[in-house]
Amino acid sequence: MSLDAPFHREYWPGPEAPLWTFVAFVLGTAVGSFLNVCIYRMPRGLSLVSPPSHCPHCRYRIPWYLNIPLVTWVMLRGRCRNCGAPIPARYFWVELLTGLWFLAVWLVHGPVAPAVAVVYALFGAALIAASFIDFEHYIIPDEITLGGVGAGVAAALFLPGLHAQATVGGGLREAMLGAGAGAALMYGVLRMGKLLFGRQRVALNGLTHIVFSETALHLPDRQIPYEEIFYRASDTIRFQARRLELVDRCYRDVEVRLSPERLRIGGEVLDPATVVHMEAWTEQLILPREAMGLGDVKFMAAIGAFLGWPAVLFTLMVSSLIGSVVGVTAIALGRREWSSRMPYGPYLAMAAALWMVGGREWVIRWWHGA
């Protein structure tokens, strides 16, 4: 046997061998460990590579032997070895979920299409990171959405079989069509949602005193930061003020409209940046409300780039079903109110994941059996 014999293909087991199933799970947990870094640092604008892994409480640099996926968290009982601060259970669950995802994708696609399995596994990892970030921060970073569109197109160039195409041109065409269909369809849903559900009437107990400070709207029972109210320049707070007081003037029985760019009091228009404090007495308050954010539009474009336009339709329908079931259940259990915000990215991710591990075949069987 020559020295390079172990590197010959015939000496390695085929993709259907149990060895690769084990490798897929272990590799997935390692990727999940990196996803935890992304989930914590990306929404905070921190570098993913510097500084190395460390405890956010005591800044203790974590050595490699205390950074083993799954094992370390269990061994340390979810606490930093240096300062004893708790390590969120999310770190363990993300590693386990990513490992199981890699395992599932390999079992479904690995034996017949190993390259497709690798692409699906990595794209699914991005879906996991996006979901956890969206749950906590109500955003999906452009690095995942717009970066995902670019990565999906590049993947189609190198692997046309990702879209069941035999040529590079065919793969590129399907990826671009999927990205365009995903963005266009989701943007249409966003605009329709804005038209139907774009206003929220705040329940006030009779004539109520409210305050507009430089940073937030202050209601009797809570305060709402402006960044949670205004998502675009056209978003407007509306109310009829029985009395309105600014620092240097006072109004009575006047309609007020406040947007990020304009404060309209009756027929007078002011620059909101010059109004540092405003108090009002009103019986009704209407706030703008987003049915969906532009991050979801870009997220669906990335899904289309990787999976194609049929997956876009499947993802939209199935995510709506999942979101409805989860939302209604949460309301029934008293976990949320009808008007409360709900991240939609995780449901898009779940539906796309279902497509990758069998949804496409379900649709094909249904179509031919119809």
C-alpha positions in Angstrom: 0.0 0.0 0.0 1.4 3.4 -1.0 1.7 6.2 1.5 -1.1 8.2 -0.2 -3.5 5.2 -0.3 -5.6 6.3 2.7 -6.5 9.4 0.7 -7.8 7.5 -2.3 -11.6 7.6 -2.6 -12.0 3.8 -2.7 -10.7 3.6 0.9 -13.4 5.8 2.3 -17.0 4.6 3.0 -19.8 5.8 0.8 -22.1 8.7 1.8 -24.7 6.2 3.0 -22.3 4.8 5.7 -23.1 5.5 9.4 -19.8 7.2 9.8 -20.9 10.2 7.9 -24.2 10.4 9.9 -22.1 10.7 13.0 -19.8 13.3 11.4 -22.8 15.3 10.3 -24.1 15.6 13.8 -20.8 16.5 15.4 -20.0 19.0 12.7 -23.5 20.5 13.2 -22.9 21.0 16.9 -19.6 22.8 16.1 -21.3 25.1 13.6 -24.0 25.6 16.3 -21.3 26.8 18.7 -20.3 29.4 16.1 -23.9 30.4 15.6 -24.1 31.3 19.3 -21.4 33.8 18.6 -23.3 35.2 15.7 -26.6 35.4 17.7 -25.0 37.3 20.5 -22.7 39.6 18.5 -24.4 40.4 15.2 -27.3 42.4 16.5 -24.9 44.3 18.8 -22.6 45.2 15.9 -19.6 43.3 17.3 -16.9 41.5 15.4 -17.4 37.7 15.0 -13.7 36.9 15.2 -12.3 39.4 17.8 -12.1 39.0 20.6 -12.1 35.2 20.9 -14.8 33.4 22.9 -15.1 34.9 26.3 -17.5 35.2 29.3 -19.5 38.4 28.8 -19.6 38.9 32.6 -16.0 38.6 33.7 -14.3 38.7 30.2 -12.6 35.4 30.9 -11.2 34.0 27.7 -12.6 30.5 27.2 -9.9 27.9 26.3 -10.6 25.3 23.6 -11.1 22.5 26.1 -13.9 24.5 27.7 -15.5 25.2 24.4 -16.6 21.7 23.4 -20.2 21.8 22.0 -22.9 20.3 24.3 -20.4 18.8 26.6 -19.0 21.9 28.2 -22.4 23.4 29.0 -23.5 20.2 30.7 -20.2 19.7 32.5 -20.2 23.2 33.9 -23.9 23.1 34.7 -24.6 26.2 32.6 -22.1 28.4 34.5 -18.9 30.2 33.8 -16.0 28.3 35.3 -14.2 31.5 36.2 -16.9 33.7 37.8 -19.9 31.4 38.1 -22.2 33.6 36.1 -25.0 31.7 34.4 -24.6 30.7 30.7 -28.0 30.9 29.0 -29.5 27.5 28.1 -29.9 28.9 24.6 -26.2 28.0 23.9 -26.9 24.4 24.5 -30.1 24.3 22.6 -28.7 26.1 19.5 -25.8 23.6 19.4 -28.2 20.6 19.7 -30.7 22.0 17.2 -27.9 22.6 14.6 -26.5 19.2 15.2 -29.9 17.6 14.7 -30.5 19.7 11.6 -27.2 18.6 10.0 -28.1 15.0 10.9 -31.6 15.3 9.3 -30.4 16.9 6.1 -27.7 14.3 5.7 -30.1 11.4 6.3 -32.5 12.8 3.6 -30.1 14.0 1.0 -26.6 12.8 1.9 -26.7 9.3 0.3 -27.9 10.5 -3.1 -26.8 14.2 -3.2 -24.0 14.9 -0.7 -23.2 18.4 -2.2 -26.9 19.4 -1.9 -26.9 18.1 1.7 -23.9 20.3 2.6 -25.5 23.4 1.1 -28.9 22.8 2.8 -27.1 22.2 6.1 -25.2 25.5 5.9 -28.3 27.4 4.8 -30.3 25.9 7.6 -27.7 27.0 10.0 -28.2 30.6 8.8 -32.0 30.1 9.3 -31.3 29.1 12.9 -29.2 32.1 13.6 -31.8 34.4 12.0 -34.6 32.9 14.0 -32.9 33.3 17.4 -31.9 36.9 16.6 -35.4 37.8 15.4 -37.0 36.3 18.5 -34.8 38.4 20.8 -34.3 41.6 18.8 -37.1 41.7 16.2 -34.5 42.1 13.4 -32.8 39.9 10.9 -29.3 41.2 10.0 -28.5 42.1 6.4 -25.4 39.9 6.7 -27.9 36.9 6.8 -30.6 38.2 4.4 -28.7 40.1 1.7 -25.7 37.9 2.2 -28.0 34.9 1.8 -29.2 36.2 -1.5 -25.6 36.5 -2.8 -24.7 33.1 -1.3 -27.7 31.4 -2.9 -26.9 32.8 -6.3 -23.3 31.7 -6.0 -24.4 28.2 -4.8 -26.6 27.9 -7.9 -23.6 28.8 -10.1 -21.4 26.1 -8.7 -24.2 23.6 -8.0 -27.1 23.8 -10.6 -28.5 20.6 -9.1 -29.6 22.6 -6.1 -32.5 23.8 -8.3 -32.8 20.5 -10.2 -31.0 22.1 -13.2 -28.2 20.5 -15.4 -26.6 23.7 -16.6 -25.0 26.8 -14.9 -27.4 29.1 -16.8 -30.4 27.1 -15.6 -29.3 27.2 -12.0 -28.6 30.9 -12.1 -32.0 31.6 -13.7 -33.8 29.7 -11.0 -31.9 31.3 -8.2 -32.6 34.8 -9.6 -36.2 34.0 -10.2 -36.6 32.6 -6.7 -35.0 35.6 -5.1 -37.1 38.0 -7.1 -40.3 36.1 -6.5 -39.5 35.9 -2.7 -38.9 39.6 -2.4 -41.9 40.6 -4.6 -44.4 38.3 -3.0 -43.3 39.2 0.6 -43.3 42.9 -0.2 -46.9 42.6 -1.5 -47.9 40.9 1.8 -46.2 43.6 3.7 -48.0 46.4 1.9 -51.3 44.5 2.2 -50.8 44.0 5.9 -49.9 47.7 6.3 -53.2 48.6 4.6 -55.3 46.3 6.6 -53.6 46.3 10.0 -51.4 49.4 9.9 -53.2 51.3 12.7 -53.5 50.4 16.4 -56.1 52.2 18.6 -54.7 52.5 22.1 -57.4 52.0 24.8 -57.6 55.1 27.0 -59.8 55.4 30.1 -61.5 58.7 29.2 -59.6 61.9 29.0 -55.9 60.9 29.5 -52.7 62.8 30.0 -49.9 61.6 27.7 -46.3 63.0 27.3 -44.0 63.1 24.3 -40.4 63.3 25.4 -37.3 63.4 23.2 -37.1 59.6 23.2 -40.4 58.0 23.9 -44.2 58.3 24.2 -45.2 58.1 27.9 -48.7 56.6 28.6 -50.2 56.2 32.1 -49.2 52.6 32.3 -46.1 52.3 30.1 -43.7 54.1 27.9 -43.0 53.2 24.2 -39.6 54.2 22.6 -40.1 55.9 19.3 -38.0 53.3 17.6 -40.8 50.8 18.4 -43.4 53.1 16.8 -41.7 54.6 13.7 -40.4 52.1 11.2 -40.6 54.4 8.2 -40.9 58.2 7.5 -44.6 57.9 6.7 -45.6 56.3 10.0 -47.8 58.7 11.9 -49.2 59.0 15.4 -52.7 60.6 15.3 -55.0 62.0 18.0 -57.5 64.8 18.7 -56.1 66.8 21.6 -58.5 68.5 24.0 -55.5 70.4 25.2 -51.9 70.4 23.9 -48.9 72.1 25.6 -45.5 72.7 24.1 -42.7 74.5 26.0 -43.7 77.9 24.5 -47.3 77.6 23.4 -50.7 75.9 24.1 -53.5 74.7 21.9 -57.1 73.5 22.5 -59.3 71.1 20.5 -56.8 70.5 17.8 -55.9 67.5 15.6 -52.3 66.4 16.0 -50.3 64.2 13.6 -46.7 63.3 14.5 -44.3 61.5 12.1 -40.5 61.2 12.2 -40.2 64.2 9.8 -43.2 66.4 10.6 -45.4 67.5 13.5 -48.7 68.9 12.3 -50.9 70.7 14.9 -54.1 71.8 13.2 -52.9 73.8 10.2 -49.4 74.5 11.6 -46.4 72.4 10.6 -43.3 72.0 12.9 -40.1 70.1 12.8 -40.2 67.4 15.5 -36.5 67.8 16.2 -37.3 71.3 17.6 -40.0 70.1 19.9 -38.2 68.6 22.9 -41.3 68.1 25.1 -45.0 68.0 24.4 -48.0 67.1 26.7 -51.5 66.3 25.5 -54.9 65.4 27.0 -56.9 63.2 24.6 -59.5 60.5 24.6 -58.2 58.5 21.7 -54.7 57.6 20.4 -53.9 55.9 17.1 -50.4 54.5 16.6 -48.8 53.1 13.4 -48.3 49.4 13.4 -46.2 47.1 11.2 -47.6 43.8 10.0 -44.2 42.8 8.8 -40.7 44.3 8.4 -38.5 44.7 5.4 -36.1 42.2 7.0 -38.7 39.5 6.3 -38.8 40.6 2.6 -35.1 40.3 2.3 -35.2 37.0 4.2 -37.7 35.5 1.8 -35.5 36.7 -1.1 -32.6 34.6 0.4 -34.9 31.6 0.8 -35.9 32.0 -2.9 -32.3 32.3 -4.0 -31.4 29.0 -2.3 -34.6 27.0 -2.8 -36.4 28.5 -5.9 -39.8 30.0 -6.4 -41.9 26.9 -5.6 -40.3 26.9 -2.2 -41.3 30.6 -1.8 -44.9 29.7 -2.3 -44.6 26.7 0.0 -42.8 28.8 2.7 -45.4 31.6 2.6 -48.3 29.3 3.0 -46.8 27.0 5.7 -45.3 29.8 7.7 -48.7 31.6 7.8 -50.2 28.4 9.1 -47.5 27.9 11.7 -47.6 31.6 12.8 -51.4 31.5 13.1 -51.3 28.4 15.3 -48.6 29.7 17.5 -50.1 33.2 17.8 -53.6 32.0 18.6 -52.3 29.4 21.1 -50.2 32.1 22.9 -53.2 34.4 23.1 -55.4 31.6 24.5 -52.7 30.9 27.1 -52.4 34.6 28.0 -48.8 34.8 26.8 -49.5 37.7 24.4 -52.1 40.2 23.3 -53.7 40.6 19.9 -51.8 43.8 19.3 -48.4 42.7 20.5 -45.5 42.2 18.1 -44.5 38.8 16.9 -41.4 38.0 15.0 -42.2 36.3 11.7 -38.7 35.2 10.6 -38.7 32.0 12.7 -41.9 30.8 11.0 -40.4 31.5 7.6 -37.3 29.5 8.7 -39.4 26.6 9.9 -41.3 26.4 6.7 -38.2 26.6 4.6 -36.6 23.9 6.7 -39.6 21.6 6.1 -39.2 22.2 2.3 -35.6 21.1 2.5 -36.3 17.9 4.4 -39.3 16.7 2.4 -41.6 19.5 1.5 -40.6 19.5 -2.1 -41.4 15.8 -2.4 -44.7 16.3 -0.7 -45.7 19.0 -3.2 -44.6 16.8 -6.2 -46.5 13.8 -4.9 -49.6 16.0 -4.3 -49.4 17.6 -7.7 -49.1 14.3 -9.5 -51.8 12.7 -7.4 -54.3 15.6 -7.9 
